[in-house]
Each structure stands twice: as structure tokens, then as C-alpha cells.
Amino acid sequence: MSRAVPRPLPPRATAGFTLIEILVALGIVALTLITGLQAGASLVHNAERQDTAMLGQLCAENELIRLRLARQMPGVGETEVGCHQAGRTLQVRLVVQPTPNPNFVRVDARVRHDAQPVLQLTTILGRY
């Protein structure tokens, strides 16, 4: 009786990755890159907005200080002036309103950049 000797199986090609594995890995990398780009763009937008707000505050404070240094009551009404800061032009609208006490007026300094509101500062000015 002769015994059958089992034949060894041919070696399988296990080296490398399948196409599905490569596509899944590329998808994960693409999602990670897109998320990183969105986060970076958000940081840049917030920095620009904060920079504009700081420049707007400088413009508003400058106009309110200019009114105080004039040492006279400003007339009731609205005026608009341009303010150049750091290569940008912001618009400052001064709104002067009467108060119940005639010795004081309310002054609102409203700052805009590219027709978008940036900030508003309000103060009370009195007679000198």
C-alpha cells in the first residue's frame, strides 16, 4: 500500500495592499486635510475680524477724544468721517443725541468697514 503524500499548497501572494485598502486610506487622509484647511481658514478669519475690531476701536476712541478736546458741546445730528488705520479705511459715524439734562449730550461712534458694522462706542459729553 502506498500512501499518498500531501502536496504543498502554492505560496499565496500576500505582499502589498488591495485597492480597497488604498482607497480607504486615501479617503481618511483627504478628510483629515479638509478638516485642517477649514480649521486654518477659521483661524485666519477670526484673526482678521479681531484686527478690524481693534482698529475700529482706535478710530472710535480718536473721534470721541477729538470731540472732548474741542471743549464745546457738539451739535445734535450725525456726521461721518473716514479713518485710516493700518492701510484700511474705516467709516466712523458720530451720532449726537440730546439727553433729558441740557448740560449733556449722548454721542455714539459707530464704526463700519466695507459696509459691515464693526463696533459702537457710546459716551456722554458735558458742558465745559
GUGU-625654 format. One record per residue (C-alpha): residue number from 1; residue in one letter; x, y negated, z negated. Coordinates in steps of 0.2 Angstrom, whole numbers, plus 5000, padded with zeros to 4 digits. Each point is the difference from the previous one (the first is absolute). Example, Ala and Ser with C-alpha at 12.3 -4.5 7.8 and 13.67 -1.06 7.14 Angstrom:
BEGIN
<1,"A",<5062,5022,4961>>
<2,"S",<5006,4983,5003>>
//
This chain:
BEGIN
<1,"M",<5000,5000,5000>>
<2,"S",<5007,4984,5005>>
<3,"R",<4995,4985,4990>>
<4,"A",<4996,4984,5009>>
<5,"V",<5012,4986,4995>>
<6,"P",<4991,4983,4998>>
<7,"R",<5006,4988,5012>>
<8,"P",<5005,4982,4994>>
<9,"L",<4988,4986,5004>>
<10,"P",<5007,4987,5012>>
<11,"P",<5006,4984,4991>>
<12,"R",<4987,4986,4999>>
<13,"A",<5004,4983,5006>>
<14,"T",<4997,4990,4983>>
<15,"A",<5012,4986,5003>>
<16,"G",<4992,4983,5003>>
<17,"F",<4983,4992,4997>>
<18,"T",<4984,5002,5009>>
<19,"L",<4992,4986,5010>>
<20,"I",<4986,4999,4987>>
<21,"E",<5013,4997,4986>>
<22,"I",<5009,4987,5010>>
<23,"L",<4983,4990,5004>>
<24,"V",<4995,5001,4981>>
<25,"A",<5017,4993,4995>>
<26,"L",<4999,4986,5013>>
<27,"G",<4983,4996,4994>>
<28,"I",<5006,4998,4982>>
<29,"V",<5014,4989,5005>>
<30,"A",<4989,4989,5011>>
<31,"L",<4988,4998,4986>>
<32,"T",<5014,4995,4988>>
<33,"L",<5007,4987,5012>>
<34,"I",<4983,4992,5003>>
<35,"T",<4997,4999,4981>>
<36,"G",<5017,4992,4998>>
<37,"L",<4997,4987,5014>>
<38,"Q",<4983,4995,4993>>
<39,"A",<5008,4998,4983>>
<40,"G",<5014,4989,5007>>
<41,"A",<4988,4990,5010>>
<42,"S",<4989,4997,4984>>
<43,"L",<5015,4994,4991>>
<44,"V",<5005,4988,5013>>
<45,"H",<4982,4993,5001>>
<46,"N",<5000,4998,4981>>
<47,"A",<5017,4991,5000>>
<48,"E",<4994,4988,5014>>
<49,"R",<4984,4996,4991>>
<50,"Q",<5009,4997,4983>>
<51,"D",<5012,4989,5009>>
<52,"T",<4986,4990,5008>>
<53,"A",<4991,4998,4984>>
<54,"M",<5016,4994,4991>>
<55,"L",<5003,4987,5014>>
<56,"G",<4982,4995,4999>>
<57,"Q",<5001,4997,4982>>
<58,"L",<5015,4989,5003>>
<59,"C",<4991,4990,5013>>
<60,"A",<4984,4998,4988>>
<61,"E",<5011,4995,4985>>
<62,"N",<5009,4987,5011>>
<63,"E",<4984,4992,5006>>
<64,"L",<4993,4999,4982>>
<65,"I",<5016,4993,4993>>
<66,"R",<5000,4987,5014>>
<67,"L",<4983,4994,4995>>
<68,"R",<5005,4999,4981>>
<69,"L",<5016,4990,5005>>
<70,"A",<4989,4988,5010>>
<71,"R",<4993,4994,4983>>
<72,"Q",<4983,4995,5007>>
<73,"M",<4984,5010,5001>>
<74,"P",<4998,5008,5017>>
<75,"G",<4984,4996,5009>>
<76,"V",<4986,5013,5001>>
<77,"G",<5001,5010,5016>>
<78,"E",<5010,5013,5009>>
<79,"T",<5017,4998,5008>>
<80,"E",<5011,5012,5009>>
<81,"V",<5019,5000,5002>>
<82,"G",<5013,5012,5007>>
<83,"C",<5013,5008,4990>>
<84,"H",<5016,5007,5007>>
<85,"Q",<5008,5013,4989>>
<86,"A",<5013,5013,5005>>
<87,"G",<4996,4998,5019>>
<88,"R",<4981,5002,4997>>
<89,"T",<4987,4987,5002>>
<90,"L",<4986,5001,4987>>
<91,"Q",<4985,4989,4999>>
<92,"V",<4995,4992,4983>>
<93,"R",<4983,4993,4999>>
<94,"L",<4998,4988,4985>>
<95,"V",<4982,4999,4994>>
<96,"V",<4997,4986,4987>>
<97,"Q",<4983,5001,4991>>
<98,"P",<4993,4989,4986>>
<99,"T",<4997,5006,4983>>
<100,"P",<4987,4995,4987>>
<101,"N",<5013,4989,4992>>
<102,"P",<5005,4986,5012>>
<103,"N",<5017,4999,4993>>
<104,"F",<5004,5017,5008>>
<105,"V",<4999,5009,5017>>
<106,"R",<5002,5018,5004>>
<107,"V",<5012,5004,5014>>
<108,"D",<5001,5017,5009>>
<109,"A",<5015,5004,5011>>
<110,"R",<4995,5014,5012>>
<111,"V",<5014,5007,5010>>
<112,"R",<4998,5010,5016>>
<113,"H",<5012,5008,5012>>
<114,"D",<4994,5005,5018>>
<115,"A",<4982,4996,4995>>
<116,"Q",<5001,5012,4986>>
<117,"P",<4998,4994,4982>>
<118,"V",<5015,5003,4989>>
<119,"L",<4996,4992,4983>>
<120,"Q",<4991,4986,4991>>
<121,"L",<5007,4989,4986>>
<122,"T",<4988,4989,4990>>
<123,"T",<5005,4986,4988>>
<124,"I",<4992,4985,4992>>
<125,"L",<5008,4983,5002>>
<126,"G",<4996,4985,4989>>
<127,"R",<5002,4981,5001>>
<128,"Y",<5017,4994,4995>>
//
